[in-house]
């Protein structure tokens, strides 16, 4: 049975190092540069975990400037077998309410110019070009454990949903937000892409708790998203997310992931086309 180690990427409002027991900090570097912060290594109910604040402690790194490749590479090099993340987001649909959790299963990419692959032809990059499949970007098995824990805790949630990722750091215009709404996307954020893509390139099961803070700006009868409005819900959302993680991580560790992890590695390796 494969030993499980969970990488946790904490988004806005959830980069609290006190989440882990027996914690110690480890400053690392990767071939892709430095991750957003020191890695916080510790345990949750006996399960080894590595916590990384996506925007750095104190929220000092803009979504466009996060070194997503270094973050994923650092967790992979630390021996993580899974990545579970939190991300603040806006709702794009009437039935997705602020304060709810969406366990996303699909994404739409509206970012601009972010590095989405480790195989970019640079001198430090591995050889080849990686055409990683993205039909199922999020690990369905990890998502189901998260869903069960959210339900057990009695939290209002959606078992699936599509995340639209914009470049940021600005919020959407009303015209953009109405377009995203008409496309049928459920939420909008600034960080799912390229994080989920890079995790798949490393062969790591990736799942996300999307924490809804507002209605973006498409909805005519509510206040358009702004920092003050979003921050008001951050603290409550973070507390809910911590509850879910404390429940879900021991459950993930109890399962046998040997076959799934081997299959994820096989897909990642077979997706690389080497020069010939």
ABEGO torsion letter per residue (X at the ends): XBBBBBBBBBBBGBABAAABBGBBBBBBBBAAEBBABBBBBBBBGGBBBBBBBAAEBGGABBAAABBAAAAAAAAAAAGBABBBBBBBBBBABAABBBGBBBBBABBBBABBGBBABABAGBAABBBEBBBBBAABABBAAAAAAAAAAAAAAGBBBBABEBBBBBAOABBBBAAAAAAAAAAGBABBBAAAOAAAAAAAAAGBBBBBBBBBABAEAABAABBBBBAAAAAAAAAAAAAAAAAAAAAAAAAAAABBAAAAAAAAAAAAAAABBBBX
